[in-house]
Every structure is written in structure tokens, then in C-alpha cells.
Amino acid sequence: MCAAVRRLRKQLGRRGVFLLLVGIGKTCWGVSFLVDPPSAQGLELLTQFCSLRHWSWLWIVCGTVTSLSAFLRVGRDGFGFLAALIPPTVWALAYTVAVISGDYSRGGFVAVWYATSHIGVIMWAATVPEYSVPPASRPARRGKAA
């Protein structure tokens, strides 16, 4: 089992592991909307078009694309990061509109949470190189008194 996990981790690399974890999480989040939809408070912008059960497919499809992108080479995995950004961006926008319209005062905090904990982290991870080496430390100079 450990050898298989090591092989998978080596194949995926750092970016792939991130995409796989985020993709699985987004897919599970979407499935939860199918199984037992939560309150739609703050999401009226979305529910005016269709129910949260329908919106769950946004999370499921984007999560699946994100997970599958984990197995692509670096440089070809950008679509996975883009797919990972879509659902939290839509949710943050819906909560922001709910705050502005006065429908859900708590929505501003939820929107900031989506913007930082989801969108910000995904955007940061998209810029992380697969392999990076920290700069070599400079040897201390000897013989000079400060």
C-alpha cells in the first residue's frame, strides 16, 4: 500500500496532489447539496434561476475536472485550477449580492471566507512551481569582527 501511495504521489507531484484533494472536496461538497440541500439563505441570486440541487452539479463537474487535471503534466493542469475557481467564485458573488441587497447581512463574511480560503488559496497554488529549490545559504564570513 505504501509503495502505491508513494508512486501516486510521485506521479502527481505537489500541484497534482493539491488538485486531487481540492477536486475531491468540491465533488463531495456538491454531492452534499444533492443529498441534503442546506438553507438557501444568501444564495437567492442563484436560486432565482434553479434550486441548489441543480447548482450542486456546478460543484460536482468542476470538482471532477479538477481531480482529473491532477493527473496531467505541469503546464497542462491550468484548466484544473480554473475549474477549481469557478464554484467558490459563483458562491462568493452570490453572497456579496445578498449583502448589497440587504437580504443576508452575514453574507459578507461568507463571501470573504470563500474569497480567501478558496479563491486565494487556489490562485496561490496555481503559481507554485512543481519543484523549487530554496536559495543556497551564504557561508558566514570568518575573521571579520562586527
N, C-alpha and C positions, 0 to 999 in steps of 0.2 A: 504494500500500500504506500509506504513512504517513498519508494523509488518512483512509483507512478505520479505521486504528487510533485516530487522534485522535477520529473521530466515535464509535467504540465507547466509548472512554474517557470522552468527554463524556456519552454516554447512560448509562453505568454509574455514573459518579461514584465517589467514594472507597470507599463502602460496597459498591457493586456489584463493583468490581474485587477487593476483599478476598473477597467471597463467591464470585466466579468462580474465583479462584486456590485458595481453600480447598476448594471443591467439586470442582474437577478433581483436586486432590491426594488427597482422600478417595476419589474414584471409582477413581483409579489404584491406591491402596493396597488397596482391595477387590478389584480385578481381580488384583492380585498374589497374593492369597490363593486365588483360583480357579486361576491358572496353576501356581503352585508354593507350596503352603501351607508356612509355616515350622513350626518346632517349637512344640508347644502348651504348652511348659513355662510355668507360671504362669497359664495360661488354663484350668485344669481346671474352674473354675466354669462356664465357657461350654461346654467340650467334653463335659461330662456330659449336655448336652441335645442337641447336634448337633456335627458336625465344623466345623473352621474354614472349609471350603469353603462351608458353609451360612451361617456368620457373616459371610462376605465380602459377602453381599448387604446386610447392615446398612450397611456402608461404602459400597457402590455406590449403594443407594437414597438414603441420606442425602446422599451427595456429589452425586448428580443433583439432588435437591431444592434443595440449597444453591446449586449452579450456576445452576439456573433462577431461583431467587429473586434472583439478581444483576440480572435484567432488570426487576424490579418497582420501583415507586417507593418512596422512603424512607417509612417508616411502614407499608408493606405487606411489607417484606422481613424482618420479625421471625421468620417461620416458617423462613427460610433459616438464621438464626443458631441457632434452636432445633435444626434438623436437623443443623447442624454440631456441636453439643454432644453429641448422643446417642452416636455411636460411641466417642469418646475417654472419655466418662464410663463407659460399659459396660466398656471395657478397663481403665481405672483402678480401677474397683470389683473386677474380676476379679483384678487383680494385688494389690490390697490384701487381699483374702480369702486369696490364696495366701501372703502374708506372715504373716498372722494364724494360718493353719492350719499354718504351718511347711513348706509344700510348695515354696516358692520364695523364698529369702531376698533375692535381688536384686530381687524384685518391688516392694519399697517404693520403690526408686529409679526404677523404670519408672513406677510409679503417680504419683509426684511429677512426673516428666517430663511425663506426659500431663496432669496437673492444671495445671501451669504453662504449658508450651509449647503446649498445645492449648486446654484449657478456659479458662484465664486469659486468653489472647490473644483468643479468640473473645468472651468476655464483655466484655473491654475494647473490642474493635472494635464491638460492638453498641451501645455508649454514645457512640461518636464521631459527632458531627453531620456531616451531609453537607458543609456549608460552615461554616467557622468563621473568624472574623477575629481575629487577635491584638489584645489591647488596645493602644490608641494609647500610644506612649511619651510621658511627660511632658517638656515642654521644660525644659531646665536653667535655673535662675534665675540671672540675672546681677546683679552688683552686690553680692551678699552674700558676704562672706568667712567662711570657716569657721574 
